[in-house]
Amino acid sequence: MGLGMDRKMGHRLFAAVLAAFFLFLVSACGGGGGSTSSGSSVGTASISVTDAPGNFDHVYITLTSVWVHASADADATNTAGWQKFPLSSPVTIDLTQLENGQLEKVWSAFSLPAGSYQQIRFFVAPTEDALTASAQALGLKYNNEVVDQTGAFYPLRIVAPASGIKLIGTFTMAAGGTLDLGVDFDALHDVVQITAFGAGTTEYMLKPRLTYFDLDSAGAVTGSITNGAALDANDHFVIKAEQLNSDGTYHVVRRWTGVDKNGDFTLYPLAPGTYDVVIRGLDTETMIIRNVPVIKGTTPTSSPTNIGAVTTVAGTDYNASGQVKPTGAWVQFYQTPSASDVPYEIRYRHFDPLAGQFADFALSNSPMWVGSYNGNAPVSFSQATPVEGTGVYKAYATAELYDRSAAVIVNGTDAASLDFGTLAITAPAVAHQVSGTFSMAGNAGPFNSGYVIATYGGTIVNAVSPAPIQNNSSYVIGDLPGGVPKAFYGIEAWAWNSNSFAIGRPRVANLTNGDDTVNIQMKTFTP
């Protein structure tokens, strides 16, 4: 695993594969079996896709099917009413080809039955299975694969592939109306590095939080960073469009992007409204531009709001580390420019979804700069010392199905030992557990490193590390929200030893009325 590999991209093949994929998506959304409808009960829709930039040369995923449902709570294995649209053969796409505000529209004016749609699930070929024809055509070693900026390639593990990846959001198709949908990936945040053997061996995991949105109600913001040092790829600039949350107590990120090789950036799509734009990078002082308007109908090439050229200021960083339970949480770091402001999200990080930890995460140890949008005039910035203090943050851990943590104060002195504790389960759910035993084919194992993983909606909720994993050994994974109707979890296991990898195909745990028992059959693969 993790060996460097030099590839030439097959651009024509990729374009054909991508077009075939989106053609499939569009027909899939048309109703059961992919058929279209006619009459007043349908509208006209289109689909486009975008991706936020990531720190990778390529991120390949191999899709096999898309399902659509009217309920946001429908479970992939225990709920009727799914419209299922399997591909005639799997399709492999590279997410890094669709980034920095670029949208690929490959179909328009197709018929979609009127109604409210609250869930789409993408299904991905298991990374460990025999290579699909589409992955082979791109020269991959795995069905899902990451190629880093050195050219080294690694497996991209997909949790609970049988449950699909749940997309977040709701859209309504009006009878006789039109709808232009976009699907948003986030390779930078959702492709998470993991350590397979406990030390030294790198792999990646897709920890997806996908969204989709209505492009008919979207607008665009553009700008640029002009100083040469800011264009260094090592600075990893991120530009965020933020708004107040529903109760006005902190800012939330609506859309983010990076800069291209010329220093230009595009925030698109965004819902119409007013945003504050946060610009941050490594070894750079954070900058905030207030009151940036987004106008409905604008695009990156048609009358976007342009905030002009921004010259960033060099700063210094320190590294933070932390831990949490459940392992599937993420952490957000906030600062407040003045006493009249509410906190802005400056940085965001997933915990390692298997170990519940993160390490060596850079935070600015410098002042901030704040200015306001002023039409065509250059933004005038003033230096600000955050209310929390220079280099000081309030950090909160969050996980789906759990309450947000209390604030943890972060500074350069104690940043290496942040402990967010165990997050409280969101009521009315209560804690339950799943237990069981392992069985191995033949004489496989033992595996001295591994995890049992509980997933919900295609992403990890919690994980434990029983060792060793071998025939008839047991596990218990607890602190899982249960006692509510939607408490169904995928349970699977991953295990490594010095020469092989094993996976227990996902099974469903039912915690709606209490604890459950799930025994796991492991299958061994040779890396």
C-alpha positions as CSV (number, residue, x, y, z in Angstrom):
1,M,0.0,0.0,0.0
2,G,1.0,3.6,-0.4
3,L,3.5,3.1,-3.2
4,G,4.2,6.0,-5.6
5,M,2.6,5.6,-9.0
6,D,3.1,7.8,-12.1
7,R,-0.1,8.0,-14.3
8,K,-1.2,9.9,-17.4
9,M,-4.8,10.9,-17.1
10,G,-7.0,9.6,-19.9
11,H,-8.9,12.8,-20.4
12,R,-11.2,11.6,-23.2
13,L,-12.1,8.5,-21.2
14,F,-12.7,10.5,-18.1
15,A,-15.0,12.9,-19.9
16,A,-17.0,10.0,-21.4
17,V,-17.2,8.3,-18.0
18,L,-18.3,11.6,-16.3
19,A,-20.9,12.3,-18.9
20,A,-22.3,8.8,-18.6
21,F,-22.5,9.1,-14.8
22,F,-24.5,12.4,-14.8
23,L,-26.7,11.1,-17.6
24,F,-27.5,8.3,-15.3
25,L,-28.1,10.7,-12.4
26,V,-30.6,12.7,-14.3
27,S,-32.6,9.7,-15.5
28,A,-32.5,8.2,-12.0
29,C,-34.2,11.2,-10.5
30,G,-37.1,10.9,-13.0
31,G,-38.9,8.2,-11.0
32,G,-39.1,4.5,-10.4
33,G,-37.0,2.5,-12.9
34,G,-35.7,5.7,-14.4
35,S,-38.8,6.3,-16.6
36,T,-40.1,9.8,-17.2
37,S,-43.6,11.1,-16.7
38,S,-45.8,13.4,-18.6
39,G,-48.7,15.7,-17.8
40,S,-49.2,18.4,-15.1
41,S,-47.7,16.2,-12.3
42,V,-44.2,16.7,-13.5
43,G,-41.7,19.5,-13.7
44,T,-38.4,20.1,-15.7
45,A,-35.1,19.6,-13.9
46,S,-31.4,19.7,-14.5
47,I,-28.4,18.4,-12.4
48,S,-24.9,19.7,-12.0
49,V,-22.0,18.7,-9.7
50,T,-19.2,20.6,-8.0
51,D,-16.5,19.9,-5.4
52,A,-14.6,22.0,-2.9
53,P,-10.8,21.8,-3.5
54,G,-8.7,19.2,-1.7
55,N,-5.0,18.7,-1.0
56,F,-4.8,15.8,-3.5
57,D,-3.9,15.3,-7.1
58,H,-6.8,12.8,-7.5
59,V,-9.7,11.4,-5.5
60,Y,-11.3,8.5,-7.3
61,I,-14.6,6.9,-6.3
62,T,-16.5,4.2,-8.2
63,L,-20.3,4.5,-8.1
64,T,-22.7,1.7,-8.7
65,S,-26.2,3.0,-8.0
66,V,-28.4,5.9,-6.8
67,W,-31.5,5.7,-4.7
68,V,-34.1,8.4,-4.1
69,H,-36.7,8.7,-1.3
70,A,-39.3,11.2,-0.1
71,S,-38.3,10.8,3.6
72,A,-35.1,12.2,5.2
73,D,-35.2,9.4,7.8
74,A,-35.6,6.4,5.4
75,D,-33.0,3.7,6.1
76,A,-31.4,2.0,3.2
77,T,-32.0,-1.5,4.5
78,N,-35.2,-1.3,6.6
79,T,-37.5,1.2,4.8
80,A,-39.8,0.6,1.8
81,G,-40.4,3.2,-0.9
82,W,-37.0,3.6,-2.3
83,Q,-36.6,4.2,-6.1
84,K,-33.5,2.3,-7.0
85,F,-31.4,3.0,-10.1
86,P,-28.4,0.7,-10.5
87,L,-25.9,1.4,-13.2
88,S,-25.5,-1.1,-15.9
89,S,-21.8,-1.1,-15.0
90,P,-19.9,0.9,-12.3
91,V,-18.5,4.3,-13.1
92,T,-15.3,5.8,-11.7
93,I,-14.9,9.6,-11.4
94,D,-12.2,11.9,-10.1
95,L,-13.7,14.4,-7.7
96,T,-10.7,16.8,-8.0
97,Q,-11.8,17.6,-11.6
98,L,-14.9,19.4,-10.3
99,E,-13.7,22.2,-7.9
100,N,-13.4,25.9,-7.1
101,G,-17.0,26.8,-8.1
102,Q,-17.0,24.9,-11.4
103,L,-20.3,23.1,-12.2
104,E,-20.7,20.5,-14.8
105,K,-24.2,20.4,-16.3
106,V,-24.6,17.4,-18.6
107,W,-28.4,17.2,-18.9
108,S,-31.3,19.6,-18.8
109,A,-35.1,19.7,-19.4
110,F,-35.8,16.2,-18.1
111,S,-39.1,15.2,-16.4
112,L,-39.2,14.8,-12.7
113,P,-42.4,13.9,-10.8
114,A,-43.8,16.8,-8.7
115,G,-43.2,16.5,-4.9
116,S,-40.8,16.9,-2.1
117,Y,-37.5,14.9,-2.1
118,Q,-35.6,14.7,1.1
119,Q,-32.9,12.0,0.5
120,I,-30.6,10.8,-2.2
121,R,-28.1,8.0,-1.6
122,F,-25.0,7.3,-3.7
123,F,-23.7,3.7,-3.7
124,V,-20.0,3.1,-4.1
125,A,-18.2,-0.1,-5.0
126,P,-16.3,-1.6,-2.0
127,T,-12.6,-0.5,-2.2
128,E,-11.5,-4.1,-1.5
129,D,-13.5,-5.8,-4.2
130,A,-12.1,-6.9,-7.6
131,L,-11.4,-3.9,-9.8
132,T,-14.3,-2.7,-11.9
133,A,-13.8,-2.1,-15.6
134,S,-14.0,1.7,-15.0
135,A,-11.3,1.6,-12.3
136,Q,-9.1,-0.6,-14.5
137,A,-9.4,1.8,-17.4
138,L,-8.0,4.6,-15.3
139,G,-5.1,2.5,-14.1
140,L,-6.2,2.3,-10.5
141,K,-5.2,-0.3,-7.9
142,Y,-8.4,0.2,-5.9
143,N,-12.0,0.9,-6.8
144,N,-11.7,4.0,-4.6
145,E,-8.3,5.7,-4.4
146,V,-6.4,8.8,-3.3
147,V,-3.4,10.2,-5.1
148,D,-1.5,12.7,-3.0
149,Q,0.5,15.7,-4.3
150,T,3.7,13.5,-4.4
151,G,2.1,11.0,-6.7
152,A,1.8,8.3,-4.0
153,F,-1.5,6.4,-4.1
154,Y,-3.5,4.9,-1.3
155,P,-6.8,3.0,-0.8
156,L,-9.8,5.2,0.0
157,R,-11.9,3.1,2.4
158,I,-15.7,3.4,2.2
159,V,-17.7,2.6,5.3
160,A,-20.9,0.6,5.0
161,P,-21.0,0.6,1.2
162,A,-24.3,-1.4,1.3
163,S,-26.0,1.5,3.1
164,G,-24.9,4.2,0.6
165,I,-23.8,7.7,1.2
166,K,-26.7,9.9,2.4
167,L,-27.0,13.4,0.9
168,I,-28.2,16.2,3.2
169,G,-30.9,18.6,2.1
170,T,-34.4,18.9,0.6
171,F,-35.7,20.0,-2.7
172,T,-39.2,20.4,-4.1
173,M,-40.3,19.8,-7.7
174,A,-43.4,21.9,-8.5
175,A,-45.8,20.7,-11.1
176,G,-45.0,22.5,-14.4
177,G,-42.0,24.2,-12.8
178,T,-38.3,24.1,-13.4
179,L,-35.5,23.1,-11.0
180,D,-31.7,23.2,-11.5
181,L,-30.0,21.0,-8.8
182,G,-26.3,20.9,-7.8
183,V,-24.6,18.2,-5.8
184,D,-21.6,19.3,-3.6
185,F,-18.7,17.1,-2.6
186,D,-15.9,18.2,-0.1
187,A,-12.7,16.3,-0.8
188,L,-10.6,18.4,1.6
189,H,-12.7,17.8,4.7
190,D,-14.3,14.5,4.0
191,V,-11.3,12.5,2.8
192,V,-9.7,11.7,6.2
193,Q,-6.2,10.2,6.7
194,I,-6.2,7.1,9.0
195,T,-3.4,4.8,10.2
196,A,-3.9,1.2,9.4
197,F,-1.4,-0.6,11.6
198,G,-1.3,1.8,14.5
199,A,1.8,3.4,13.1
200,G,3.4,4.2,9.8
201,T,1.0,2.9,7.2
202,T,-1.3,5.5,5.6
203,E,-4.7,5.0,4.2
204,Y,-7.7,7.3,3.7
205,M,-11.3,7.1,4.5
206,L,-14.3,8.8,2.9
207,K,-16.3,10.5,5.7
208,P,-18.9,12.2,3.6
209,R,-21.3,15.0,4.4
210,L,-22.7,15.7,1.0
211,T,-25.2,18.3,0.1
212,Y,-27.4,19.3,-2.8
213,F,-29.0,22.7,-3.6
214,D,-31.1,24.7,-6.0
215,L,-29.0,26.5,-8.6
216,D,-32.0,28.6,-9.8
217,S,-31.7,30.5,-6.5
218,A,-28.0,30.8,-6.4
219,G,-25.4,33.6,-6.8
220,A,-21.7,34.0,-7.0
221,V,-18.8,35.8,-5.2
222,T,-15.3,36.2,-6.8
223,G,-12.0,37.8,-5.7
224,S,-8.3,37.2,-5.7
225,I,-5.2,37.1,-3.5
226,T,-2.4,39.2,-5.0
227,N,0.8,38.8,-3.0
228,G,3.1,36.1,-4.4
229,A,3.7,34.3,-1.1
230,A,0.0,33.6,-0.9
231,L,0.1,31.5,-4.0
232,D,2.5,29.0,-2.5
233,A,0.6,25.7,-2.5
234,N,1.9,25.1,1.1
235,D,-0.2,27.9,2.4
236,H,-3.5,26.0,1.6
237,F,-5.7,29.1,1.5
238,V,-9.4,28.6,2.3
239,I,-12.1,31.2,1.6
240,K,-15.4,30.8,3.5
241,A,-18.8,32.4,3.1
242,E,-20.4,32.6,6.5
243,Q,-23.8,33.7,7.9
244,L,-25.3,33.7,11.4
245,N,-26.9,30.5,12.6
246,S,-30.7,30.4,13.3
247,D,-30.4,31.8,16.8
248,G,-27.7,34.3,15.9
249,T,-25.1,33.0,18.4
250,Y,-22.3,32.0,16.0
251,H,-21.5,32.0,12.3
252,V,-21.9,28.9,10.1
253,V,-20.1,28.2,6.8
254,R,-22.4,28.1,3.8
255,R,-19.8,27.5,1.1
256,W,-16.0,27.5,0.9
257,T,-13.3,27.3,-1.8
258,G,-9.6,27.7,-2.4
259,V,-7.4,29.8,-4.7
260,D,-6.2,28.7,-8.1
261,K,-2.7,29.0,-9.4
262,N,-3.3,32.7,-10.2
263,G,-4.7,33.5,-6.8
264,D,-8.3,33.8,-8.0
265,F,-11.2,32.3,-6.0
266,T,-14.9,31.7,-6.6
267,L,-17.6,31.1,-4.0
268,Y,-20.5,29.4,-5.9
269,P,-23.2,28.4,-5.6
270,L,-24.6,30.5,-2.7
271,A,-28.2,31.3,-1.8
272,P,-29.0,35.0,-2.2
273,G,-28.3,37.1,0.9
274,T,-25.5,38.8,2.7
275,Y,-22.4,37.0,3.8
276,D,-19.1,37.6,5.7
277,V,-16.1,36.2,3.8
278,V,-13.3,34.7,5.9
279,I,-9.9,34.2,4.4
280,R,-7.3,32.1,6.2
281,G,-4.2,30.1,5.3
282,L,-1.2,28.5,7.0
283,D,1.3,31.0,8.5
284,T,-1.1,33.8,7.5
285,E,-3.2,36.2,9.6
286,T,-7.0,35.6,9.2
287,M,-9.0,38.3,7.3
288,I,-12.7,38.9,7.4
289,I,-14.7,40.9,4.8
290,R,-18.2,41.9,6.1
291,N,-21.5,42.5,4.3
292,V,-20.8,40.8,1.0
293,P,-24.0,40.7,-1.1
294,V,-24.9,37.6,-3.2
295,I,-27.4,38.3,-5.9
296,K,-29.8,35.7,-7.3
297,G,-29.0,34.7,-10.9
298,T,-25.3,35.7,-10.8
299,T,-22.7,33.1,-11.8
300,P,-18.9,33.0,-11.8
301,T,-18.9,34.5,-15.3
302,S,-22.1,36.6,-15.2
303,S,-22.1,39.6,-12.9
304,P,-20.8,38.0,-9.7
305,T,-20.1,40.1,-6.6
306,N,-16.4,40.8,-6.8
307,I,-14.7,41.7,-3.6
308,G,-11.5,42.7,-5.4
309,A,-7.9,41.9,-4.7
310,V,-6.8,41.1,-1.1
311,T,-3.2,41.2,0.1
312,T,-2.7,38.8,3.0
313,V,-0.4,39.3,5.9
314,A,2.2,36.7,7.0
315,G,1.7,35.3,10.5
316,T,2.7,32.3,12.6
317,D,0.9,29.1,13.6
318,Y,0.9,26.6,16.4
319,N,-0.3,22.9,16.3
320,A,-3.3,21.6,18.2
321,S,-4.2,18.0,19.0
322,G,-7.3,16.5,20.6
323,Q,-9.6,13.6,21.4
324,V,-13.3,12.9,21.7
325,K,-16.0,10.2,22.0
326,P,-17.8,9.2,19.8
327,T,-15.0,8.9,17.2
328,G,-17.2,10.1,14.3
329,A,-17.2,13.7,15.6
330,W,-15.6,16.9,14.1
331,V,-14.3,20.0,15.7
332,Q,-14.8,23.7,14.8
333,F,-12.5,26.5,16.0
334,Y,-14.1,30.0,16.5
335,Q,-12.8,33.5,17.1
336,T,-14.6,36.8,17.6
337,P,-13.1,40.0,16.2
338,S,-14.8,42.4,18.6
339,A,-17.2,42.6,21.5
340,S,-20.0,43.6,19.1
341,D,-19.5,40.5,16.9
342,V,-20.5,36.8,17.3
343,P,-17.9,34.1,16.7
344,Y,-16.7,33.1,13.2
345,E,-15.7,29.6,12.3
346,I,-12.0,29.9,11.4
347,R,-11.0,26.2,11.1
348,Y,-12.7,22.9,10.9
349,R,-11.3,19.4,11.3
350,H,-12.7,15.8,11.4
351,F,-11.3,13.6,14.2
352,D,-9.8,10.4,13.0
353,P,-13.1,8.5,12.6
354,L,-11.5,5.3,14.0
355,A,-9.5,6.6,16.9
356,G,-11.4,9.8,17.8
357,Q,-8.3,11.9,17.7
358,F,-6.6,14.6,15.6
359,A,-3.0,15.9,15.8
360,D,-0.7,18.6,14.5
361,F,-3.5,20.8,13.3
362,A,-2.3,24.3,12.5
363,L,-4.0,27.3,14.1
364,S,-3.0,31.0,13.6
365,N,-1.2,32.6,16.5
366,S,-1.6,36.1,15.1
367,P,-4.1,39.0,15.1
368,M,-7.0,39.3,12.6
369,W,-7.9,41.9,10.0
370,V,-11.4,43.1,9.4
371,G,-13.0,45.2,6.6
372,S,-16.3,45.7,4.8
373,Y,-17.4,45.3,1.3
374,N,-17.7,48.6,-0.5
375,G,-18.9,48.0,-4.0
376,N,-16.1,48.6,-6.5
377,A,-13.8,50.2,-4.0
378,P,-10.9,48.2,-2.5
379,V,-11.6,46.8,1.0
380,S,-10.0,48.7,3.8
381,F,-8.8,46.4,6.6
382,S,-8.2,47.3,10.3
383,Q,-6.2,45.0,12.6
384,A,-8.2,43.4,15.4
385,T,-7.3,41.4,18.5
386,P,-9.8,38.6,18.9
387,V,-12.0,38.8,22.0
388,E,-10.7,35.4,23.0
389,G,-7.1,36.7,22.7
390,T,-4.4,36.5,20.0
391,G,-4.1,32.9,19.0
392,V,-6.9,31.8,21.3
393,Y,-10.0,30.0,20.1
394,K,-13.2,28.5,21.4
395,A,-13.5,24.9,20.0
396,Y,-16.6,22.8,19.9
397,A,-16.9,19.1,19.0
398,T,-20.0,18.0,17.2
399,A,-21.4,14.7,15.9
400,E,-24.5,13.6,14.1
401,L,-27.1,12.3,16.7
402,Y,-25.2,13.9,19.6
403,D,-25.3,17.3,21.3
404,R,-22.6,19.9,20.7
405,S,-19.8,19.9,23.3
406,A,-19.1,22.6,25.8
407,A,-16.5,25.1,24.6
408,V,-12.9,24.1,25.0
409,I,-10.4,27.0,25.1
410,V,-7.5,26.5,22.8
411,N,-4.2,28.4,22.9
412,G,-0.6,27.8,22.0
413,T,0.3,26.7,25.5
414,D,-2.0,23.7,26.0
415,A,-3.2,23.0,22.5
416,A,-1.6,19.6,22.4
417,S,-3.9,18.1,24.9
418,L,-7.5,19.1,24.1
419,D,-10.1,16.6,25.5
420,F,-13.7,17.1,24.5
421,G,-14.8,14.1,26.6
422,T,-17.9,12.1,25.7
423,L,-20.6,14.0,23.8
424,A,-24.2,13.7,25.1
425,I,-26.7,11.8,23.0
426,T,-29.4,14.0,21.6
427,A,-32.8,13.4,23.4
428,P,-35.0,11.5,23.2
429,A,-32.5,8.9,22.2
430,V,-30.6,7.1,24.9
431,A,-27.3,5.0,25.0
432,H,-27.4,1.4,23.7
433,Q,-24.8,-1.0,22.6
434,V,-24.0,-3.7,20.0
435,S,-22.0,-6.8,20.8
436,G,-21.0,-10.0,19.1
437,T,-18.2,-12.3,18.0
438,F,-15.9,-12.7,15.0
439,S,-15.6,-15.7,12.7
440,M,-12.7,-16.2,10.3
441,A,-12.6,-18.4,7.2
442,G,-10.0,-21.1,7.5
443,N,-7.0,-20.2,9.6
444,A,-7.0,-16.5,8.8
445,G,-5.7,-14.2,11.5
446,P,-5.1,-13.2,14.2
447,F,-5.2,-9.5,13.3
448,N,-3.4,-7.4,15.9
449,S,-4.9,-4.1,14.8
450,G,-8.5,-3.4,13.8
451,Y,-11.8,-1.7,14.5
452,V,-15.5,-2.4,14.8
453,I,-17.4,0.5,13.2
454,A,-21.0,1.7,13.7
455,T,-22.3,3.8,10.8
456,Y,-25.4,5.9,10.2
457,G,-26.3,7.3,6.8
458,G,-23.0,6.2,5.3
459,T,-20.7,7.8,7.8
460,I,-19.0,6.7,11.0
461,V,-20.8,7.3,14.3
462,N,-18.4,5.4,16.7
463,A,-15.6,2.9,16.5
464,V,-13.8,0.6,19.0
465,S,-10.6,-1.3,18.7
466,P,-10.8,-4.9,20.1
467,A,-7.5,-6.7,19.8
468,P,-6.7,-9.2,18.7
469,I,-9.5,-9.8,16.1
470,Q,-9.6,-13.6,15.6
471,N,-11.9,-16.5,15.4
472,N,-14.4,-16.5,18.3
473,S,-13.1,-13.3,19.8
474,S,-15.7,-10.7,20.9
475,Y,-16.4,-7.0,20.8
476,V,-18.7,-4.4,22.4
477,I,-19.4,-1.0,20.8
478,G,-21.5,1.3,23.0
479,D,-22.7,4.8,23.5
480,L,-24.9,4.5,20.3
481,P,-28.1,6.6,20.3
482,G,-31.1,4.2,20.5
483,G,-34.6,3.8,21.7
484,V,-36.0,5.8,18.8
485,P,-37.6,4.7,15.5
486,K,-34.6,5.5,13.2
487,A,-31.9,3.8,15.4
488,F,-30.6,1.4,12.7
489,Y,-26.8,1.2,12.3
490,G,-24.5,-0.6,9.9
491,I,-21.9,-2.7,11.8
492,E,-18.7,-3.7,10.1
493,A,-15.1,-4.5,11.0
494,W,-11.7,-3.7,9.5
495,A,-8.5,-5.5,10.6
496,W,-4.9,-5.5,9.6
497,N,-1.8,-7.6,10.3
498,S,1.7,-7.5,8.7
499,N,0.6,-9.1,5.4
500,S,-3.1,-8.9,4.9
501,F,-6.3,-6.9,5.5
502,A,-9.7,-8.3,6.5
503,I,-13.1,-6.8,6.4
504,G,-16.4,-7.8,7.9
505,R,-19.2,-7.0,5.5
506,P,-21.8,-4.6,7.1
507,R,-24.8,-6.0,8.9
508,V,-27.6,-4.0,10.4
509,A,-28.0,-3.5,14.2
510,N,-31.5,-2.6,15.4
511,L,-31.4,-0.4,18.5
512,T,-34.9,1.0,18.3
513,N,-35.9,-1.0,21.4
514,G,-32.7,-1.8,23.1
515,D,-29.3,-3.5,22.6
516,D,-28.6,-5.8,19.7
517,T,-26.2,-8.7,18.9
518,V,-24.4,-8.8,15.5
519,N,-21.8,-11.5,14.8
520,I,-19.3,-10.6,12.1
521,Q,-17.9,-12.9,9.4
522,M,-14.4,-11.6,8.3
523,K,-13.0,-11.9,4.8
524,T,-9.3,-11.6,4.2
525,F,-7.7,-9.6,1.3
526,T,-4.1,-9.4,0.2
527,P,-2.9,-5.8,-0.1
